[in-house]
Amino acid sequence: MIMRIGIVILQDQRWSESGRRWRLAEEWGFDHAWTYDHLGWRDLVDGPWFDSMGTLTAAASVTRRIRLGTLVASPNFRHPAVFARQVTTLDDVSGGRVLLGLGAGGIGFDAAVLGGGTLPPRQRVDRFAEFLELLDLVLREDGTTWSGEWFAAVDARNNPGCVQTPRVPFVVAANGPRSMRLAARFGQGWVTTGSGGDDLEAWWRGVADLTARMDKTLASAGRDPASLDRYLSLDSAPVFSLRSADFFAEQVGRAAGLGFTDVITHWPRHSSWYAGDEAVLVDVATRLLPELRRVTR
């Protein structure tokens, strides 16, 4: 079976540099490419940062095959009726290549920049559940009216609708029981960052535990486990996945052994988060990628 391999290209570079990266990701044969859907992220908030949907639309215009996604969009600053229009536009421009990563939202810059208070975890998941349900409705049906605890919509339109039917695929971020149930209900894919761990082996044990929990969640929902694609963000581990080409290959193999259909790495940065050597990425992409995509699960 094919292991699909994706890469995150952070929107911290001007398009004169960033555009080259999106084109290379496709030329090298990556299956999907992503960017963060944040207004600012951790200490990078003090540096250059660009909008995710504008970046993905530009990426769609310079690529033809690679799938494009948000990792992940959240209700921190998104309203489903407005976001649905943006998603529909991106799906149209890309010719139906959107993968919509969605999550409950964190407690950092995005949660504070609009002046609202930081929600506790339970309320964030409550809001996320409503966000998913309304976004699903607006993307599938024309003329949605909704009144909920967190969102409202009056005759929200979706014409002409997504290129992908019945809507773009949702890749739902979930580590906890309630969010996993939401992934089982709404997701065509599930993405996880693992559950922490002070060292690499502890992180992998946490990933294995999460996959077992998702299996149980799908069984409880009466859903075929094979119907849900499984994405692992490799760089949530304590060690950057592109530390070396051999190390990356090992991590892909471990993910495949746990039943993941997709893995995601990050374009190396000069410093701070995902610091690494771009030469390792070039080596992986030009020498190992075809072989790694044929990893047996």
PAZAPA-4460 file (N, C-alpha, C; in steps of 0.05 Angstrom, whole numbers, plus 32768, in hexadecimal, padded with zeros to 4 digits):
% residues 297
    n_x    n_y    n_z   ca_x   ca_y   ca_z    c_x    c_y    c_z   seq   type   mol
   8011   7FE8   8000   8000   8000   8000   8012   8019   8000     1      M     A
   8007   802F   7FF6   8015   8048   7FF4   8014   8058   800E     2      I     A
   802B   8061   8018   802B   8075   802D   802D   8090   8020     3      M     A
   801A   80A1   8026   801B   80BC   801B   802B   80CE   802E     4      R     A
   803C   80DF   8022   804E   80F0   8031   8049   810D   802B     5      I     A
   8046   811D   8040   8040   8139   803C   8054   814B   804A     6      G     A
   8054   8165   8044   8066   8178   8050   8058   8192   8056     7      I     A
   805F   819D   806D   8055   81B8   8075   8069   81CD   806C     8      V     A
   805E   81E1   805E   806E   81F8   8056   8063   8210   8066     9      I     A
   8070   8218   807B   8066   822E   808B   8066   8248   807A    10      L     A
   8052   8259   8080   804E   8272   8071   805E   8289   807E    11      Q     A
   8078   8284   8083   8089   8298   808F   809E   82A3   807C    12      D     A
   8099   829E   8062   80AB   82A8   804D   809B   82B7   8038    13      Q     A
   80A6   82CC   802D   8099   82D9   8016   8095   82C6   7FFF    14      R     A
   8081   82CC   7FEF   807A   82B9   7FD9   8091   82B4   7FC6    15      W     A
   80A3   82C8   7FC3   80BA   82C4   7FB2   80CB   82AC   7FBA    16      S     A
   80CB   82A5   7FD3   80D8   828D   7FDD   80C4   8276   7FE1    17      E     A
   80AD   827D   7FED   809A   8268   7FF3   808F   825A   7FDA    18      S     A
   808B   8269   7FC5   8080   825D   7FAC   8093   8247   7FA2    19      G     A
   80AD   824B   7FA4   80C0   8237   7F9B   80BC   821E   7FAB    20      R     A
   80B7   8220   7FC4   80B4   8208   7FD5   809B   81F8   7FCE    21      R     A
   8085   8205   7FC9   806C   81F7   7FC1   8070   81E9   7FA7    22      W     A
   807E   81F6   7F94   8083   81E9   7F7A   8095   81D1   7F7D    23      R     A
   80A9   81D3   7F8E   80BB   81BD   7F92   80AD   81A5   7FA0    24      L     A
   809C   81AB   7FB3   808E   8196   7FC0   807F   8185   7FAC    25      A     A
   8073   8191   7F99   8065   8182   7F84   8079   8174   7F71    26      E     A
   808D   8182   7F69   80A1   8175   7F57   80AE   815D   7F63    27      E     A
   80B3   815E   7F7D   80C0   8148   7F8B   80AE   8130   7F8F    28      W     A
   8094   8134   7F8E   8081   811E   7F90   8074   811B   7FAB    29      G     A
   8074   8130   7FBC   8065   812F   7FD4   8047   812C   7FCD    30      F     A
   8039   811E   7FDE   801C   8119   7FD8   800B   8131   7FE1    31      D     A
   8013   813E   7FF6   8003   8155   8000   8016   8169   800D    32      H     A
   800E   8183   800C   801D   8198   8018   800A   81AA   8028    33      A     A
   8013   81B3   803F   8002   81C0   8052   800F   81DA   805C    34      W     A
   7FFE   81EC   8067   8008   8202   8077   7FF7   8206   808F    35      T     A
   8001   8214   80A3   7FF3   8218   80BC   7FDD   822D   80B8    36      Y     A
   7FC6   8229   80C4   7FB1   823D   80C3   7FB0   824C   80DD    37      D     A
   7FC4   825E   80E0   7FC6   826F   80F8   7FCA   828C   80F0    38      H     A
   7FC1   829E   8101   7FC7   82BA   80FD   7FE3   82C1   8107    39      L     A
   7FEE   82B0   8117   800A   82B1   8121   800F   8298   8131    40      G     A
   8027   828F   8131   802C   8275   813E   8045   8276   8150    41      W     A
   8041   8271   8169   8056   826F   817D   8069   8287   817A    42      R     A
   8084   8282   817C   8096   8299   817B   8099   82A4   815E    43      D     A
   808E   8295   814A   8090   829F   812F   807D   82B7   812A    44      L     A
   806B   82BC   813E   8059   82D3   813B   8068   82ED   8139    45      V     A
   8081   82EE   8142   8090   8307   8140   809F   830A   8126    46      D     A
   809D   82F6   8114   80AA   82F8   80FA   8096   82FA   80E4    47      G     A
   809F   82F7   80CB   808D   82F8   80B4   8078   82E1   80B6    48      P     A
   8060   82E6   80AE   804B   82D2   80AF   8035   82DA   809B    49      W     A
   802C   82C7   808B   8018   82CC   8077   7FFF   82BB   807A    50      F     A
   7FE9   82C4   806E   7FCF   82B7   8070   7FD0   829B   8063    51      D     A
   7FC3   8288   8070   7FC3   826D   8066   7FB3   8269   804C    52      S     A
   7F9B   8274   804B   7F8A   826F   8034   7F95   827D   801B    53      M     A
   7F9F   8295   801F   7FAC   82A3   8008   7FC4   8293   7FFE    54      G     A
   7FD4   8289   8011   7FEC   8279   800A   7FE4   8260   7FFB    55      T     A
   7FCF   8252   8005   7FC7   8239   7FF7   7FBB   823E   7FDC    56      L     A
   7FAD   8255   7FD9   7FA3   825C   7FBE   7FBA   8262   7FAB    57      T     A
   7FCE   8270   7FB5   7FE6   8274   7FA4   7FF4   825A   7F9D    58      A     A
   7FF6   8248   7FB1   8002   822E   7FAC   7FF2   821E   7F97    59      A     A
   7FD8   8220   7F98   7FC7   8212   7F85   7FCD   821C   7F68    60      A     A
   7FD4   8235   7F66   7FD9   8241   7F4B   7FF3   8239   7F3F    61      S     A
   8006   822F   7F50   8020   8227   7F45   8025   8209   7F46    62      V     A
   8010   81FA   7F4D   8012   81DC   7F4E   7FFA   81D1   7F3E    63      T     A
   7FFB   81B7   7F39   7FE6   81AA   7F2A   7FDC   8190   7F36    64      R     A
   7FED   8183   7F46   7FE6   8168   7F50   7FE3   8166   7F6E    65      R     A
   7FF6   8172   7F7C   7FF9   816E   7F99   7FE0   8178   7FA8    66      I     A
   7FD8   8169   7FBC   7FC1   8172   7FCC   7FCB   8188   7FE0    67      R     A
   7FB9   819A   7FE7   7FC0   81B2   7FF7   7FAE   81B3   800F    68      L     A
   7FB9   81B9   8027   7FA9   81B9   803F   7FB1   81CC   8055    69      G     A
   7F9E   81CF   8067   7FA2   81DF   8080   7FA9   81CC   8097    70      T     A
   7FBD   81D2   80A6   7FC5   81C1   80BC   7FC8   81D2   80D6    71      L     A
   7FB2   81D8   80E4   7F96   81D3   80DD   7F87   81ED   80E1    72      V     A
   7F70   81F0   80D3   7F5E   8206   80D8   7F4D   8201   80F1    73      A     A
   7F46   8217   80FE   7F37   8213   8117   7F23   822A   811B    74      S     A
   7F10   8227   812E   7EFD   823C   8134   7F08   8253   8143    75      P     A
   7F22   8253   8149   7F2D   826A   8158   7F27   8285   814A    76      N     A
   7F29   8285   8130   7F23   829E   8121   7F14   8298   8107    77      F     A
   7F08   8280   8105   7EF9   8279   80ED   7EDB   8276   80F3    78      R     A
   7ECA   8281   80E2   7EAE   827C   80E3   7EA7   8269   80CC    79      H     A
   7E98   8253   80D1   7E93   8240   80BC   7E87   824B   80A2    80      P     A
   7E75   825E   80A4   7E68   8268   808C   7E7C   8278   807B    81      A     A
   7E8D   8287   8088   7EA2   8296   8079   7EB7   8284   806F    82      V     A
   7EC0   8272   8080   7ED6   825F   8078   7ECD   824D   8061    83      F     A
   7EB4   8246   8061   7EAA   8234   804B   7EAE   8241   8030    84      A     A
   7EAA   825B   802E   7EAE   826A   8015   7ECC   8268   800D    85      R     A
   7EDD   826C   8020   7EFA   826B   801A   7F02   824F   8011    86      Q     A
   7EF8   823B   801F   7EFF   8220   8018   7EF5   8219   7FFD    87      V     A
   7EDC   8220   7FF7   7ED0   821B   7FDC   7EE1   8228   7FC6    88      T     A
   7EEA   8240   7FCB   7EFA   824F   7FB8   7F15   8240   7FB3    89      T     A
   7F22   8238   7FC9   7F3B   822A   7FC7   7F38   820F   7FB9    90      L     A
   7F22   8201   7FBE   7F1E   81E8   7FB1   7F19   81EC   7F93    91      D     A
   7F0C   8201   7F8C   7F08   8207   7F70   7F22   820F   7F62    92      D     A
   7F31   8221   7F6E   7F4A   8229   7F62   7F5E   8212   7F5F    93      V     A
   7F5E   8200   7F72   7F71   81E9   7F72   7F67   81D2   7F61    94      S     A
   7F4E   81D3   7F57   7F44   81BD   7F48   7F3D   81A5   7F59    95      G     A
   7F34   81AA   7F72   7F2C   8194   7F84   7F43   8186   7F92    96      G     A
   7F57   8196   7F9B   7F6E   818A   7FA8   7F70   8191   7FC6    97      R     A
   7F5B   819C   7FD2   7F5D   81A5   7FEE   7F59   818E   8001    98      V     A
   7F69   818D   8016   7F66   817D   802E   7F63   8191   8045    99      L     A
   7F4C   818F   8052   7F46   81A4   8067   7F4C   8198   8083   100      L     A
   7F64   819E   808C   7F6B   8197   80A8   7F5C   81AA   80BB   101      G     A
   7F4F   819E   80CF   7F3F   81AD   80E2   7F44   81A5   80FF   102      L     A
   7F46   81B8   8111   7F4B   81B2   812D   7F3C   81C5   813F   103      G     A
   7F3C   81BF   8159   7F2D   81CE   816D   7F39   81E9   8172   104      A     A
   7F52   81ED   816D   7F5F   8207   8172   7F6F   8206   818C   105      G     A
   7F86   8213   818C   7F97   8214   81A4   7F91   822C   81B5   106      G     A
   7FA5   8232   81C6   7FA2   8248   81DA   7FB6   825E   81D5   107      I     A
   7FC3   825F   81BE   7FD8   8272   81BA   7FCD   828C   81AD   108      G     A
   7FDD   8297   819B   7FD8   82B1   818F   7FBC   82B2   8182   109      F     A
   7FB5   829D   8173   7F9B   829D   8165   7F84   82A1   8178   110      D     A
   7F86   8295   8190   7F70   8296   81A3   7F6E   82B2   81B0   111      A     A
   7F83   82C2   81AF   7F83   82DB   81BE   7F82   82F4   81AC   112      A     A
   7F8A   82F1   8193   7F8E   8309   8182   7F74   8318   817C   113      V     A
   7F5D   830A   817D   7F44   8318   8178   7F37   8322   8191   114      L     A
   7F45   831F   81A8   7F3B   832B   81C1   7F2A   8319   81D2   115      G     A
   7F24   8301   81C9   7F14   82EF   81D9   7F25   82E0   81EE   116      G     A
   7F17   82D6   8201   7F25   82C6   8216   7F2D   82AB   820C   117      G     A
   7F40   829F   8219   7F48   8283   8213   7F34   826F   821E   118      T     A
   7F2A   825E   820E   7F16   824A   8217   7F24   8232   8223   119      L     A
   7F18   8226   8237   7F22   820D   8242   7F1E   81F6   822D   120      P     A
   7F2C   81E0   8230   7F2B   81CA   821D   7F0F   81C1   8216   121      P     A
   7EFE   81BD   822B   7EE3   81B3   8225   7ED3   81C6   8213   122      R     A
   7ED5   81E0   8218   7EC6   81F3   8208   7ED2   81F4   81EC   123      Q     A
   7EEC   81F1   81E9   7EF8   81F2   81CE   7EED   81DA   81BE   124      R     A
   7EEA   81C3   81CA   7EDF   81AC   81BB   7EC2   81B0   81B6   125      V     A
   7EB3   81BC   81C9   7E96   81C2   81C4   7E94   81D4   81AB   126      D     A
   7EA4   81E8   81AA   7EA4   81FB   8193   7EAC   81ED   817A   127      R     A
   7EC0   81DC   817B   7ECA   81CD   8164   7EB4   81BB   8159   128      F     A
   7EA5   81AE   816A   7E90   819C   8161   7E7B   81AC   8151   129      A     A
   7E74   81C3   815A   7E60   81D4   814C   7E6D   81DF   8132   130      E     A
   7E86   81E6   8133   7E94   81F0   811C   7E94   81DB   8105   131      F     A
   7E9B   81C2   810C   7E9B   81AD   80F9   7E80   81A8   80EC   132      L     A
   7E6C   81A7   80FE   7E51   81A1   80F4   7E47   81B6   80E1   133      E     A
   7E4B   81CF   80E8   7E41   81E5   80D7   7E52   81E7   80BE   134      L     A
   7E6C   81E4   80BF   7E7D   81E5   80A7   7E75   81CF   8094   135      L     A
   7E71   81B7   809F   7E68   81A1   808E   7E4E   81A7   8080   136      D     A
   7E3B   81B3   808E   7E21   81B9   8082   7E24   81CE   806C   137      L     A
   7E33   81E4   8072   7E35   81F9   805E   7E43   81F0   8045   138      V     A
   7E57   81DF   8048   7E66   81D5   8031   7E56   81C1   8020   139      L     A
   7E42   81B4   802C   7E32   81A0   801E   7E17   81AA   8014   140      R     A
   7E0C   81BE   8022   7DF1   81C6   801C   7DEF   81E4   8018   141      E     A
   7DDD   81ED   8007   7DDA   8209   8001   7DC3   8214   8012   142      D     A
   7DC8   822B   801F   7DB2   8238   802F   7DB0   822E   804B   143      G     A
   7DC6   822C   8059   7DC7   8221   8075   7DC0   8237   8089   144      T     A
   7DAD   8232   809A   7DA6   8243   80B0   7DAC   8234   80CA   145      T     A
   7DBA   8241   80DC   7DC4   8233   80F4   7DC4   8246   810C   146      W     A
   7DBD   823D   8123   7DBF   824C   813B   7DCA   823A   8151   147      S     A
   7DE2   823F   8159   7DEF   822E   816D   7DFA   823E   8184   148      G     A
   7E09   8231   8195   7E15   823E   81AC   7E2D   8250   81A3   149      E     A
   7E3B   8247   818E   7E53   8255   8186   7E51   8263   816B   150      W     A
   7E40   825A   815A   7E3E   8265   813F   7E21   8268   8136   151      F     A
   7E1C   827A   8124   7E02   827E   8118   7E06   8282   80FA   152      A     A
   7DF2   827A   80EA   7DF3   827F   80CD   7DD6   8282   80C4   153      A     A
   7DD2   8293   80B1   7DB7   8298   80A5   7DB9   8295   8087   154      V     A
   7DAE   8280   807D   7DAD   827C   8060   7DC9   827C   8053   155      D     A
   7DDC   826F   8060   7DF8   826F   8057   7DF9   825F   803D   156      A     A
   7E05   826B   8028   7E05   825F   800E   7E20   8251   8008   157      R     A
   7E1E   823C   7FF7   7E37   822F   7FEF   7E3A   822D   7FD1   158      N     A
   7E28   8238   7FC2   7E29   8237   7FA5   7E44   8242   7F9A   159      N     A
   7E54   8234   7F8A   7E4D   821C   7F7B   7E54   8202   7F8A   160      P     A
   7E5D   8203   7FA2   7E66   81EB   7FB0   7E82   81E3   7FA9   161      G     A
   7E8C   81D0   7FB8   7EA8   81C6   7FB4   7EAA   81B6   7F9A   162      C     A
   7EC2   81B6   7F8F   7EC8   81A4   7F79   7EC7   8187   7F82   163      V     A
   7ED2   8182   7F9A   7ED1   8167   7FA6   7EB5   8164   7FB2   164      Q     A
   7EA9   814D   7FAE   7E8E   8148   7FB8   7E8E   8132   7FCD   165      T     A
   7E7C   8134   7FE1   7E69   8149   7FE5   7E75   8163   7FF0   166      P     A
   7E8E   8162   7FF8   7E9D   817A   8001   7EBA   8172   8002   167      R     A
   7ECC   8185   8009   7EE8   817F   800D   7EEB   816C   8024   168      V     A
   7F00   815B   8023   7F05   8149   803A   7F0D   8157   8053   169      P     A
   7F01   8150   8069   7F0A   815A   8084   7F1F   8147   808F   170      F     A
   7F35   8152   8098   7F4A   8143   80A6   7F4A   814F   80C2   171      V     A
   7F3E   8140   80D5   7F37   814B   80EF   7F4E   8144   8103   172      V     A
   7F58   8159   8110   7F6D   8155   8124   7F60   814C   813E   173      A     A
   7F6A   8137   8149   7F5E   812B   8161   7F72   811B   8171   174      A     A
   7F74   8121   818B   7F83   8111   819D   7F72   8107   81B4   175      N     A
   7F5D   8115   81BB   7F4B   810E   81D1   7F33   80FF   81C9   176      G     A
   7F24   80F3   81DC   7F0D   80E2   81D5   7EF7   80F1   81C6   177      P     A
   7EF0   8109   81CE   7EDA   8117   81C1   7EE2   8120   81A4   178      R     A
   7EFA   812A   81A1   7F03   8132   8186   7F06   811A   8174   179      S     A
   7F0E   8103   817F   7F0F   80EB   816F   7EF3   80E3   8165   180      M     A
   7EDF   80E6   8176   7EC4   80E0   816D   7EBC   80F3   8157   181      R     A
   7EC5   810C   8158   7EBF   811F   8142   7ECD   8117   8129   182      L     A
   7EE6   810D   812B   7EF4   8103   8114   7EE6   80EC   8107   183      A     A
   7EDC   80DA   8118   7ECD   80C3   810E   7EB3   80CB   8100   184      A     A
   7EA7   80E1   8109   7E8D   80EA   80FE   7E91   80FA   80E5   185      R     A
   7EA4   810D   80E5   7EA6   8120   80CF   7EBE   811C   80BD   186      F     A
   7ED2   810D   80C6   7EEB   810D   80B8   7EED   80F8   80A2   187      G     A
   7EFA   8100   808D   7F04   80ED   8079   7F21   80E6   8080   188      Q     A
   7F2C   80F6   8092   7F47   80F0   809C   7F49   80F9   80B9   189      G     A
   7F5C   80ED   80C7   7F63   80F4   80E2   7F80   80FB   80E4   190      W     A
   7F87   8112   80F1   7FA3   8119   80F4   7FA9   811C   8111   191      V     A
   7FC0   8111   8119   7FC8   8113   8135   7FE5   811D   8137   192      T     A
   7FEB   8129   814E   8006   8133   8154   8012   8121   8169   193      T     A
   8005   810B   8170   800F   80FB   8186   8006   8107   81A1   194      G     A
   800F   80FA   81B7   8006   8103   81D1   801D   810B   81E3   195      S     A
   8031   8119   81D8   8047   8121   81E8   805C   810B   81EC   196      G     A
   806B   810E   8201   8081   80FB   8206   809B   810A   8207   197      G     A
   80AB   8104   821B   80C4   8112   821F   80DA   8108   820C   198      D     A
   80D7   80F1   8201   80EB   80E7   81EE   80DC   80D9   81D7   199      D     A
   80EB   80D2   81C2   80DF   80C8   81AA   80CF   80AF   81AE   200      L     A
   80DA   809C   81BE   80CC   8083   81C2   80B2   8087   81D1   201      E     A
   80B2   8099   81E4   809A   809F   81F3   8085   80AB   81E0   202      A     A
   808E   80BC   81CE   807B   80C8   81BB   806F   80B3   81A9   203      W     A
   807F   80A0   81A0   8074   808B   818F   8061   8079   819E   204      W     A
   8066   8074   81B8   8053   8065   81C8   8039   8073   81CA   205      R     A
   803A   808E   81CD   8021   809E   81CD   8012   809D   81B3   206      G     A
   8021   809D   819D   8014   809B   8182   8006   8080   817F   207      V     A
   8013   806B   8188   8007   8050   8187   7FEE   804F   8197   208      A     A
   7FEE   805B   81AF   7FD6   805C   81C0   7FC0   806B   81B2   209      D     A
   7FC6   8081   81A5   7FB1   8090   8198   7FA5   8081   8180   210      L     A
   7FB5   8072   8172   7FAA   8063   815C   7F97   804D   8166   211      T     A
   7F9E   8041   817C   7F8C   802D   8188   7F72   8039   8191   212      A     A
   7F74   8052   819C   7F5B   8060   81A5   7F4A   8067   818D   213      R     A
   7F57   806F   8177   7F47   8076   815F   7F39   805D   8154   214      M     A
   7F47   8046   8154   7F3B   802D   814C   7F21   8028   815C   215      D     A
   7F23   802B   8176   7F0C   8026   8187   7EF5   803B   8182   216      K     A
   7EFD   8053   817D   7EE9   8068   8177   7EDA   8062   815D   217      T     A
   7EE9   8059   8149   7EDC   8052   8130   7ECA   803A   8133   218      L     A
   7ED3   8027   8142   7EC2   800F   8147   7EA8   8017   8155   219      A     A
   7EAA   8029   8169   7E92   8032   8178   7E7F   8041   8166   220      S     A
   7E8B   804F   8152   7E7A   805E   813F   7E6F   804D   8128   221      A     A
   7E77   8034   8128   7E6F   8022   8112   7E7B   8029   80F7   222      G     A
   7E93   8034   80F8   7EA0   803D   80DF   7EB8   802B   80D9   223      R     A
   7EBB   8024   80BF   7ED1   8014   80B6   7EEB   8023   80BA   224      D     A
   7EFE   8018   80C8   7F18   8027   80CD   7F26   802E   80B3   225      P     A
   7F22   801E   809E   7F2F   8023   8084   7F24   803C   8076   226      A     A
   7F0D   8046   8080   7F00   805D   8073   7F0B   8078   807C   227      S     A
   7F1E   8077   8090   7F29   808F   809B   7F47   8090   8096   228      L     A
   7F50   80A3   8086   7F6D   80A7   8082   7F79   80B1   809C   229      D     A
   7F92   80A8   80A1   7F9F   80AF   80BB   7FB9   80BE   80B5   230      R     A
   7FBB   80D6   80BF   7FD1   80E8   80BB   7FE1   80EB   80D5   231      Y     A
   7FFB   80E9   80D3   800C   80ED   80EB   801F   8105   80E5   232      L     A
   801E   8119   80F7   8031   812F   80F5   804B   8127   8103   233      S     A
   805F   811E   80F3   8077   8113   80FE   8087   8126   810F   234      L     A
   8085   8140   8109   8096   8153   8117   808A   815D   8132   235      D     A
   8074   8150   813A   806B   8154   8156   807B   8143   8169   236      S     A
   808C   8132   815F   809E   8122   816F   80B4   8134   817A   237      A     A
   80C3   812B   818E   80D9   813B   8199   80F1   813E   8187   238      P     A
   80F1   812F   8171   8108   8130   815E   80FD   8137   8142   239      V     A
   8109   814A   8135   8100   8153   811A   8103   813B   8107   240      F     A
   80EE   8136   80F8   80EF   811E   80E6   8104   811F   80D1   241      S     A
   810C   8137   80C8   8120   813A   80B3   813C   813F   80BF   242      L     A
   8140   8133   80D6   815B   8134   80E2   8170   8128   80CF   243      R     A
   8168   8112   80C2   8178   8106   80AE   8165   80F6   809C   244      S     A
   816E   80EF   8084   815D   80DF   8072   8157   80C4   807D   245      A     A
   816B   80B7   8089   8166   809C   8095   8152   809E   80AC   246      D     A
   8154   80B3   80BC   8141   80B6   80D3   8125   80BA   80C8   247      F     A
   8122   80CA   80B4   8108   80CF   80A8   80FC   80B5   809E   248      F     A
   810C   80A5   8090   8102   808C   8086   80F9   807A   809C   249      A     A
   8108   807A   80B2   8100   8069   80CA   80E5   8072   80D5   250      E     A
   80E1   808D   80D7   80C8   8097   80E2   80B0   8091   80D1   251      Q     A
   80B4   8092   80B7   809F   808B   80A4   8097   806E   80A8   252      V     A
   80AB   805D   80AA   80A6   8040   80AE   8097   803B   80C8   253      G     A
   809E   8049   80DD   8090   8045   80F7   8073   804E   80F5   254      R     A
   806E   8064   80E7   8053   806D   80E3   8043   8058   80D3   255      A     A
   804F   804E   80BE   8041   803A   80AE   803A   8021   80BE   256      A     A
   804C   801A   80D0   8047   8003   80E1   8030   8006   80F4   257      G     A
   8029   801F   80FA   8012   8025   810C   7FF9   8029   80FB   258      L     A
   7FFA   8026   80E1   7FE2   8029   80D1   7FDD   8044   80C5   259      G     A
   7FF0   8057   80C8   7FEB   8071   80BC   7FED   8070   809E   260      F     A
   7FDB   807E   8091   7FDA   807F   8074   7FEB   8096   8069   261      T     A
   7FF0   80AB   807A   7FFD   80C3   8072   800F   80CD   8089   262      D     A
   8026   80D8   8081   8037   80E6   8095   803D   8102   808A   263      V     A
   8043   8114   809D   8048   8130   8095   8062   8139   80A3   264      I     A
   8074   8144   8094   808C   8151   809F   808B   816F   809A   265      T     A
   80A0   817D   80A1   80A1   819A   809D   80BA   81A2   808D   266      H     A
   80B6   81B7   807C   80CD   81C2   806E   80E1   81CD   8083   267      W     A
   80FA   81C5   8082   810D   81CE   8097   8110   81EC   8097   268      P     A
   8113   81F7   80AF   8117   8213   80B3   8134   8217   80BD   269      R     A
   813E   8230   80BB   8159   8236   80C4   815C   8234   80E2   270      H     A
   8147   823B   80F1   814A   823B   810E   812E   8238   811A   271      S     A
   812D   8236   8135   8114   8234   8143   8105   821A   813B   272      S     A
   80EB   821C   8138   80DB   8204   8132   80E3   81F8   8117   273      W     A
   80E6   81DD   8118   80EC   81CD   8100   8107   81D5   80F4   274      Y     A
   8119   81DD   8105   8134   81E4   80FB   8141   81CB   80F0   275      A     A
   814D   81CE   80D8   815A   81B7   80CC   8168   81C0   80B2   276      G     A
   8173   81AC   80A5   8183   81B1   808D   8172   81AA   8074   277      D     A
   816E   81BE   8063   815E   81BA   804B   8169   81A4   8039   278      E     A
   8183   819F   803B   8190   818A   802B   8185   816F   8032   279      A     A
   817D   816B   804B   8171   8151   8053   8156   814E   8045   280      V     A
   8146   8163   8044   812D   8162   8036   8131   815C   8018   281      L     A
   8145   8168   800C   814A   8163   7FF0   8152   8146   7FEB   282      V     A
   8162   813B   7FFE   816B   811F   7FFC   8153   810C   7FFE   283      D     A
   8142   8111   8012   812A   8101   8015   8118   8102   7FFD   284      V     A
   8114   811B   7FF3   8101   811F   7FDD   810B   8113   7FC3   285      A     A
   8125   8115   7FBE   812F   810D   7FA4   8139   80F0   7FA3   286      T     A
   813F   80E5   7FBB   814B   80CA   7FBB   8138   80B6   7FC8   287      R     A
   812A   80BD   7FDD   811B   80AA   7FED   80FD   80AA   7FEA   288      L     A
   80F2   80C0   7FE1   80D5   80C3   7FE1   80C6   80AD   7FD2   289      L     A
   80CE   80A6   7FBA   80BF   8090   7FAC   80BF   8076   7FBC   290      P     A
   80D6   806F   7FC8   80D8   8057   7FD8   80C7   8058   7FF1   291      E     A
   80C8   8070   7FFF   80B9   8073   8018   809B   8071   8013   292      L     A
   8092   807A   7FFC   8075   807A   7FF6   806B   805D   7FF2   293      R     A
   807D   804A   7FEE   8075   802F   7FEB   8078   801E   8004   294      R     A
   807B   802C   801B   807D   801E   8035   8065   800C   8039   295      V     A
   8069   7FF4   8042   8053   7FE1   8047   8047   7FE6   8062   296      T     A
   802C   7FE9   8062   801E   7FEC   807C   8012   7FD1   8084   297      R     A
***
